[in-house]
Amino acid sequence: MLVIVWEYMARPDRLEEFEVLYRPDGPWVELFKKSPGFVSTTLMRDVRDLHRFVIADRWMSEESHEAFKREFAEEYRAMSERGERLHRAEHLIGRFDFVE
């Protein structure tokens, strides 16, 4: 299992749009669902800073995520550009696997 964790600072005037784009029933996840290797997305908001979010995307493997990015490169790029208008900071926290 691959879990990719991102931190975002949403623009205060675009907060609702940010949540719509990144929530588990939003456009990003609809794109991810085109891949059989996608598992799920969790969107979390900081309880003290309502503009700070953490997103965890779960994939079957690193390979399935990379295959998705190759196959849907144009759609991925367009969705990323859409998201860039909604946040003022984006930080990849890391790529993780479960310890069992």
N, C-alpha and C positions, 0 to 999 in steps of 0.2 A: 504494500500500500504506500502510495506517495501522498503526502499532505503538503500543499504549498500554502504558506501563510504570508499574507500581505497586511500592511498597515496603511491606512489612508486618512488624510485630513480633508474632509469634505468642505467645499466652499459654503459659507453660511447662507448665501442667497440661492444655493442650488441643492440644499440638503434633501428635499423631497425627491428631486430627480435622481440624486445619487443613490438613495435607498431603492428606488424603483429599478434602476439599472443593475444593481449588484445583489439584490435579495434573491433567495432561492427559487422564486418563480419569475425572475426577471429575464431580460434579454441575454445577459451573459450566460446564464445557466441554460437557456434555450439553445444557444450556440454549442455549449459544452455537451449537451445531450445528443448531439449528432455523432458523438464518439462512443463506441461501446465500452471504452476504457474509463469513462467518466463515472464517478460514484455519487458525489454530492458536494454541495457548497453550504457553508454556514456563515452568515453575516452577523457580526456582533458589534454593538455600540458601547463605547465607554460610558459608564454610569456617572462619571464626573465631568467629562468633556463630550458633549453631545455631537461634536463635529468629528470626533476621532472614532474610526472603525477598524476592526480586524476581520479579515475574511480568510477562511480556510477552505481550500478546494481539494477534494479528495479524488484521486485517480487510482486505478488498479496498479499502475506501475509508472516509473519514469519513462519507459519506452512508449506506453500508451499516450502519455501526455505529449511527448515529442512528436509522435505520429499525428496526433490531432493538430498540433501547431503547423506541421508541414501541409497536411491535407486542407486545412481551413485557413491558410495564411492570410489571404485577402480579407476574409470576414473577421479574423482575429485583429488585424491591423485597424480595420474600420471601427470595431468595437472599442479598441484601445483609444483611438482618437476621440471617440464620443465620450469616453470616461474622463479623458484629460481635461475636458471643459468643466467637469463637475467637482474636481478635487484640486487642492493647492499643494498637496504632497502625497507621494506614493513611495513606499519602502517595502522591498522584499525582506521579510523577516528571515525566511529560510525555507528549505525543502526538507521534510522530515519523513521518517518511517516509524511505525509503531515498534516498540520493544516488547517482545513476548517472552 
